[in-house]
């Protein structure tokens, strides 16, 4: 494995900080959406809940007495992804006291005030999270929803701890490249072994299971959207993975494979074809794949959602599993690690991101992301054809979701030896564009997301992640400057290669091929 993610992050931040002392920098290295502002309704609710300490149902009918027509009217106007009316029904089904009618219970929920401390595990917030899980066909009750104040990362930490301490045997984790390296380090400390694959498919999973012997517990990390490449978990791939897991667990019930599923990016598909085909793995059942006796993936999966794409500052993540042992272990580890000590107000604000942010907010950002991706691909094709004469650059052909994708650089572009993508990152960051007003460009080295350079590969690419959600003008500036910088590098590399040829010296084949 490459350097730990924390070391890489520090190197990235230090390099950017040094450059920003003298030059403006276009930051395309971060996680957050750069195009759309936080939805105004979330900001209104944030202010309101911190003032009144009352929940979303109260916010929905804040100017009138508690009534169901008010909830329905709010839902019709808000166009949120989770209905307040349906959420109340879910809450009432679990927590309405015997002898209390629905009108009385609605009044109780609406008028309930929360403390501002870390009492946490708010019923109403868990109700909205449960409805969000149900929205993509994952059965969920509010009582089963678990909350972490450390985001998806915290849920993964507790999951790795639970699996890693299941018994004394060797434990291993399978994950696709794109998982943060710090998560691998965390899992390695808890589970003992992390195996990375370029593409997580039914075939690679089956091969790993057959190759990785022993009686220890095993786990698989399955993101709905790969944070490096933008690859989306389609129905076909999800069904294939589910078939391998369910078959294995049906055959070896005492040596099960567990799954950590990060479904947070479910609203970020920017490919219309893939959008209708996206499939959270926790929602797959044996019946879906023609094997009803094999049970449900939710029996072996911890499904996690976070509002951080719509609300980057939120520390909250919600999780659900139908596996009793895993649920109890998660509760134990979240408490032990301090992640369960949440603030009810933070939970409600996180829930508001599910309820109050309409689908068209995501649609607008997704359309913008798709436009920028198209511009980048067109520019790369032009660079390769007109400037380099070979594939000096490439864009991930898997990008269909999320707000990022991988940009690949051939080592041949560089006039100096490059051994990791951090070298390419620093070269681009320090490139001085002679045009007045231009900015330096900061991208994210692939090593931060567990990618590692293989100089023996057929295509020994250097990999850098780019944030596709930048505003149009900024992104066009980036694409233009990318062309200028790489063309300048290639000319220097070409000149150096010719000089070495003329002197009769050999040069590393990765940087001295002639154009074409």
C-alpha positions in Angstrom: 0.0 0.0 0.0 1.1 3.6 -0.7 1.8 6.0 2.1 -1.0 6.4 4.6 -3.8 8.8 3.6 -3.1 11.1 6.5 0.5 11.6 5.4 -0.6 12.1 1.8 -3.2 14.6 2.9 -0.6 16.5 4.9 1.7 16.6 1.9 -1.1 17.8 -0.4 -2.2 20.5 2.1 1.3 21.6 2.7 2.1 21.9 -1.0 -1.1 23.9 -1.6 -0.6 26.2 1.4 3.0 27.0 0.2 1.7 27.9 -3.3 -1.2 30.0 -2.0 1.3 32.3 -0.3 2.2 33.8 -3.6 -0.4 32.7 -6.1 -4.2 32.2 -6.4 -5.1 28.5 -6.5 -8.1 26.8 -8.1 -9.0 24.1 -5.6 -10.3 21.0 -7.4 -9.0 18.6 -4.8 -11.8 18.7 -2.3 -14.9 16.5 -1.6 -17.6 19.2 -1.6 -19.8 20.3 -4.4 -18.5 23.6 -5.8 -21.5 24.5 -8.0 -24.7 24.6 -5.9 -25.2 26.5 -2.7 -26.6 24.8 0.4 -30.3 24.7 -0.1 -32.0 27.7 1.5 -34.6 25.6 3.2 -31.9 23.8 5.1 -30.5 27.1 6.3 -33.9 28.3 7.4 -34.4 25.1 9.3 -31.0 25.2 10.9 -31.8 28.7 12.3 -35.3 27.6 13.3 -34.3 24.4 15.1 -31.5 26.1 17.0 -34.0 28.7 18.2 -37.0 26.6 19.0 -35.4 23.2 19.6 -38.3 21.5 17.8 -38.2 19.1 14.9 -39.0 18.9 11.2 -42.6 18.1 11.7 -43.1 21.2 13.7 -41.2 23.2 11.1 -43.5 21.9 8.4 -46.6 23.3 10.1 -45.0 26.0 12.1 -47.6 28.7 11.4 -50.6 26.5 12.3 -51.9 24.1 14.9 -50.7 20.4 14.5 -52.7 18.9 11.6 -52.1 16.3 8.9 -53.3 18.5 6.1 -50.5 20.9 7.0 -48.0 18.1 6.6 -49.4 17.0 3.2 -49.4 20.6 2.0 -45.8 21.1 3.1 -44.8 18.0 1.2 -46.5 19.1 -1.9 -44.7 22.5 -1.8 -41.3 21.3 -0.7 -40.8 18.5 -3.2 -38.5 16.8 -0.8 -37.2 13.3 -1.2 -38.8 12.2 2.1 -42.4 12.9 3.1 -43.1 14.4 6.5 -46.5 12.7 6.5 -45.0 9.3 5.8 -42.4 9.9 8.4 -45.0 10.6 11.0 -46.8 7.4 10.1 -43.5 5.5 10.6 -42.9 7.1 13.9 -46.4 6.4 15.1 -46.1 2.7 14.1 -43.1 2.3 16.4 -43.4 4.8 19.3 -47.1 5.9 19.6 -48.2 4.9 23.1 -51.1 2.6 23.6 -54.3 4.5 24.1 -52.9 7.7 22.4 -54.6 8.5 19.1 -52.8 9.8 16.1 -53.9 13.5 16.7 -52.6 13.4 20.2 -49.3 11.8 19.1 -48.8 14.4 16.4 -49.3 17.2 19.0 -46.7 15.4 21.2 -44.1 15.1 18.4 -44.7 18.6 17.1 -44.4 20.2 20.5 -41.4 18.2 21.7 -38.4 20.3 22.5 -34.8 18.9 22.4 -31.9 19.6 24.7 -28.9 21.2 23.0 -26.5 18.7 24.4 -25.3 15.3 23.2 -28.4 13.3 24.3 -28.8 12.3 20.6 -30.5 9.4 18.9 -33.5 11.6 18.1 -36.6 9.6 17.2 -37.8 12.0 14.5 -34.4 12.1 12.8 -34.2 8.4 12.7 -37.7 8.3 11.2 -36.6 10.5 8.3 -33.5 8.4 7.8 -35.6 5.2 7.8 -37.9 6.7 5.1 -34.8 7.6 3.1 -33.6 4.0 3.2 -37.1 2.8 2.2 -37.0 5.2 -0.7 -34.6 2.8 -2.5 -36.4 -0.4 -1.4 -34.4 -1.2 1.7 -36.9 -2.2 4.5 -36.2 0.1 7.5 -37.9 0.9 10.7 -36.9 4.0 12.7 -36.1 1.8 15.7 -33.4 0.0 13.7 -31.5 3.2 12.5 -28.2 3.9 14.1 -26.6 7.3 14.2 -22.9 8.3 14.2 -21.5 11.7 14.8 -18.3 10.9 12.9 -20.0 10.5 9.5 -19.5 7.6 7.1 -15.9 7.3 8.3 -17.1 6.7 11.9 -19.6 4.1 10.8 -16.8 2.3 8.8 -14.5 2.5 11.9 -17.1 0.9 14.1 -17.9 -1.7 11.3 -14.2 -2.7 10.9 -13.9 -2.9 14.7 -16.9 -5.1 15.0 -15.8 -7.5 12.2 -12.2 -7.5 13.3 -13.0 -8.5 16.9 -15.6 -11.1 15.9 -13.2 -13.8 16.9 -9.4 -14.4 17.2 -8.9 -15.6 13.7 -7.4 -13.6 10.8 -9.8 -11.1 9.3 -9.6 -9.6 5.8 -11.3 -6.8 3.9 -11.8 -6.6 0.1 -12.2 -3.1 -1.3 -12.0 -1.3 -4.7 -9.4 1.3 -5.4 -11.1 4.5 -4.5 -11.5 3.8 -0.8 -9.7 6.4 1.2 -6.3 5.1 2.3 -6.9 6.1 5.9 -9.9 3.8 5.9 -7.6 1.0 4.7 -5.2 1.8 7.5 -8.0 1.8 10.0 -9.3 -1.6 8.6 -5.8 -3.0 8.6 -5.4 -2.2 12.3 -8.7 -3.8 13.1 -9.1 -6.5 10.6 -5.5 -7.4 9.8 -5.5 -7.5 6.0 -6.9 -5.3 3.2 -7.0 -6.5 -0.4 -7.5 -3.8 -3.1 -8.9 -4.5 -6.6 -9.1 -2.1 -9.5 -12.7 -3.3 -10.2 -15.0 -4.9 -7.7 -17.1 -7.5 -9.6 -18.6 -10.9 -8.9 -15.6 -12.5 -10.4 -13.0 -10.6 -8.3 -15.1 -11.2 -5.2 -15.4 -15.0 -5.9 -11.7 -15.2 -6.7 -10.8 -13.4 -3.4 -13.1 -15.7 -1.4 -11.6 -18.8 -2.9 -8.0 -17.5 -2.5 -8.3 -16.1 1.0 -8.4 -19.2 3.1 -8.9 -19.5 6.9 -11.8 -19.4 9.2 -11.7 -15.7 10.0 -14.5 -13.3 9.3 -14.4 -11.3 6.0 -15.9 -8.1 4.8 -16.4 -6.2 1.5 -16.5 -2.5 1.0 -19.1 -1.7 -1.7 -19.6 2.0 -2.5 -22.6 3.0 -4.5 -20.4 5.5 -6.4 -16.6 5.1 -6.5 -15.1 8.3 -5.1 -12.1 8.1 -7.4 -13.5 7.1 -10.8 -17.2 7.9 -10.5 -18.2 4.3 -11.3 -21.8 3.5 -10.2 -23.0 0.2 -8.8 -25.4 -0.9 -11.5 -28.1 -3.5 -11.0 -26.2 -6.2 -12.9 -23.0 -5.7 -10.9 -24.9 -5.5 -7.6 -26.8 -8.7 -8.4 -23.6 -10.4 -9.3 -21.9 -9.4 -6.0 -25.0 -10.3 -4.1 -25.1 -13.8 -5.7 -21.6 -14.5 -4.5 -22.2 -13.2 -1.0 -25.5 -14.9 -0.5 -24.3 -18.2 -1.9 -21.2 -18.2 0.3 -23.2 -17.3 3.4 -25.8 -19.9 2.7 -23.1 -22.5 2.3 -20.9 -21.3 5.2 -23.3 -19.7 7.7 -20.6 -19.8 10.4 -18.0 -18.1 8.2 -20.1 -15.3 6.7 -19.0 -12.4 4.5 -20.3 -9.0 5.7 -20.7 -5.9 3.5 -20.2 -2.2 4.2 -22.4 -0.3 1.7 -21.9 3.5 1.4 -25.1 4.7 -0.4 -24.7 8.4 0.3 -24.2 9.3 -3.4 -27.4 7.8 -4.6 -28.7 11.1 -5.9 -25.6 12.0 -7.9 -26.0 10.0 -11.1 -25.3 12.2 -14.1 -25.8 9.5 -16.7 -29.5 9.1 -17.5 -28.9 5.5 -18.6 -27.2 4.6 -15.3 -29.6 6.6 -13.2 -32.4 4.2 -13.9 -30.1 1.2 -13.2 -28.4 2.2 -9.9 -28.8 -0.5 -7.3 -27.8 -0.3 -3.6 -26.6 -3.7 -2.7 -28.3 -3.8 0.7 -31.7 -3.8 -1.1 -31.0 -6.9 -3.1 -32.8 -10.2 -2.0 -32.3 -13.8 -2.9 -35.6 -13.6 -4.8 -34.2 -10.9 -7.0 -31.5 -13.3 -8.3 -33.7 -16.4 -8.4 -32.7 -17.9 -5.1 -35.4 -17.0 -2.6 -34.0 -19.4 0.1 -30.8 -17.5 0.3 -32.3 -14.6 2.2 -31.6 -10.9 1.9 -28.4 -8.9 1.5 -29.6 -6.7 4.3 -29.1 -9.6 6.7 -25.3 -9.3 6.0 -25.0 -5.6 5.0 -24.5 -2.4 6.9 -26.1 0.2 4.7 -25.0 3.8 5.4 -26.2 7.2 4.2 -24.9 10.7 5.0 -26.3 14.1 4.0 -22.7 15.5 3.4 -23.3 15.9 -0.4 -26.1 18.4 0.3 -24.8 19.6 3.6 -21.0 19.3 3.7 -20.7 20.5 7.3 -22.9 17.7 8.7 -21.1 15.3 11.0 -24.0 12.8 11.0 -24.3 9.5 9.2 -27.2 7.0 9.5 -26.9 3.2 9.2 -29.1 0.1 9.2 -28.7 -3.6 9.1 -31.0 -6.5 9.6 -28.3 -8.7 11.2 -28.9 -8.8 14.9 -25.3 -9.6 15.8 -23.9 -6.8 13.6 -26.4 -4.3 14.9 -25.6 -5.0 18.5 -21.8 -4.9 17.7 -22.2 -1.6 15.9 -24.0 -0.1 18.9 -21.3 -1.4 21.2 -18.5 0.0 19.1 -20.2 3.3 18.3 -20.6 3.8 22.1 -17.1 2.7 22.8 -15.6 5.0 20.2 -17.7 7.9 21.3 -19.5 8.2 17.9 -23.0 7.6 19.4 -22.8 10.7 21.5 -24.7 12.9 19.0 -26.5 16.1 19.4 -30.3 15.8 18.6 -30.2 19.2 16.8 -27.4 18.0 14.5 -29.4 14.8 13.7 -32.4 16.9 12.8 -30.5 19.2 10.5 -29.0 16.1 8.8 -32.5 14.7 8.4 -33.6 18.0 6.9 -31.1 17.4 4.1 -33.1 14.4 3.1 -36.5 16.0 3.6 -36.0 19.6 2.4 -33.6 19.3 -0.6 -35.7 18.6 -3.7 -34.6 16.3 -6.4 -34.3 19.1 -8.9 -31.4 20.6 -6.8 -29.4 17.4 -7.4 -30.6 17.3 -11.1 -29.2 20.8 -11.7 -25.8 19.9 -10.2 -25.7 16.5 -12.0 -26.4 18.2 -15.4 -23.7 20.7 -14.7 -21.3 17.8 -13.7 -22.1 15.9 -16.9 -21.4 19.1 -19.0 -18.0 19.5 -17.4 -17.2 15.8 -17.8 -18.1 16.1 -21.5 -15.8 19.2 -21.9 -12.9 17.4 -20.2 -13.3 14.3 -22.4 -13.5 16.4 -25.5 -10.4 18.4 -24.5 -8.4 15.3 -23.7 -9.2 13.7 -27.0 -8.1 16.9 -28.7 -4.9 17.1 -26.7 -4.0 13.5 -27.5 -4.8 13.9 -31.2 -3.4 17.3 -32.0 -0.7 17.9 -29.5 0.8 14.6 -28.3 0.1 12.1 -31.0 -0.5 9.4 -28.4 -2.7 8.9 -25.3 -0.9 11.2 -23.0 -4.1 11.8 -21.0 -7.2 9.8 -20.3 -10.4 10.2 -18.3 -12.1 7.4 -16.5 -14.6 5.7 -18.8 -16.6 4.5 -15.8 -17.6 8.0 -14.6 -21.4 8.1 -14.3 -22.0 9.4 -10.8 -20.7 11.5 -8.0 -18.9 14.8 -8.6 -15.4 13.5 -9.3 -13.5 11.4 -11.7 -10.0 10.1 -12.4 -7.7 11.9 -14.8 -4.8 9.7 -16.0 -1.4 11.0 -17.0 1.2 9.0 -19.0 4.7 9.3 -17.5 5.9 10.0 -21.1 4.5 13.5 -20.7 7.0 14.4 -18.0 10.6 15.5 -18.8 11.7 14.2 -15.4 11.2 10.8 -13.6 7.8 10.4 -11.9 7.1 7.6 -9.5 3.8 8.5 -8.0 0.8 10.7 -8.8 1.9 13.2 -6.1 4.8 14.1 -8.5 2.2 14.9 -11.2 0.1 16.8 -8.7 3.0 18.9 -7.6 4.2 19.5 -11.2 0.7 20.9 -12.2 0.4 22.9 -9.0 3.7 24.6 -9.6 3.2 25.2 -13.3 3.4 28.8 -14.1 1.0 29.8 -16.8 2.2 32.9 -18.6 -1.3 34.4 -19.0 -2.1 37.2 -16.6 -4.7 36.3 -14.0 -4.4 32.6 -14.3 -4.5 30.4 -11.2 -2.5 27.5 -10.1 -4.5 24.2 -10.1 -4.8 21.8 -7.2 -6.0 18.3 -7.8 -6.0 15.2 -5.6 -3.2 12.6 -6.0 -4.6 9.1 -6.4 -2.6 7.7 -3.5 -5.0 9.5 -1.1 -7.7 7.2 -2.5 -5.6 4.0 -2.2 -4.3 4.0 -5.8 -0.7 3.1 -6.4 1.5 3.5 -9.4 2.6 0.3 -11.2 5.5 1.0 -13.5 5.3 -2.5 -14.9 1.7 -2.1 -16.1 0.9 -2.1 -19.8 -0.3 1.5 -19.3 1.6 2.8 -16.2 -0.7 5.7 -15.6 -0.4 8.3 -12.9 -3.8 9.0 -11.4 -5.2 12.3 -10.2 -8.8 13.0 -9.1 -10.6 16.1 -10.4 -13.7 17.7 -8.9 -16.2 18.1 -11.8 -18.6 20.3 -10.0 -16.6 23.6 -10.4 -18.4 26.5 -11.8 -18.3 26.7 -15.6 -15.8 29.5 -15.9 -13.4 28.0 -13.4 -13.7 24.6 -15.0 -13.0 25.9 -18.5 -10.0 27.7 -17.1 -8.8 24.4 -15.6 -9.2 22.5 -18.9 -7.5 25.2 -20.9 -4.6 25.4 -18.4 -4.3 21.6 -18.3 -3.7 21.7 -22.1 -1.2 24.4 -21.8 0.7 22.8 -19.0 0.8 19.3 -20.5 1.8 20.6 -23.9 4.7 22.5 -22.3 5.7 19.4 -20.4 5.6 17.2 -23.5 7.7 19.6 -25.5 10.3 19.6 -22.8 10.2 15.8 -22.7 10.4 15.5 -26.5 13.3 17.9 -26.6 15.1 16.0 -23.9 14.5 12.7 -25.6 15.9 14.0 -28.9 19.0 15.3 -27.1 19.6 12.0 -25.6 19.1 10.2 -28.9 21.5 12.6 -30.6 24.1 11.8 -27.9 23.6 8.1 -28.3 22.3 7.7 -24.8 19.2 5.6 -23.9 16.4 7.1 -21.9 13.6 5.4 -20.0 11.1 4.2 -22.5 8.3 5.7 -20.5 9.4 9.2 -21.4 11.2 9.1 -24.7 8.7 7.7 -27.2 8.3 10.0 -30.2 4.8 11.4 -30.9 2.6 8.9 -32.8 
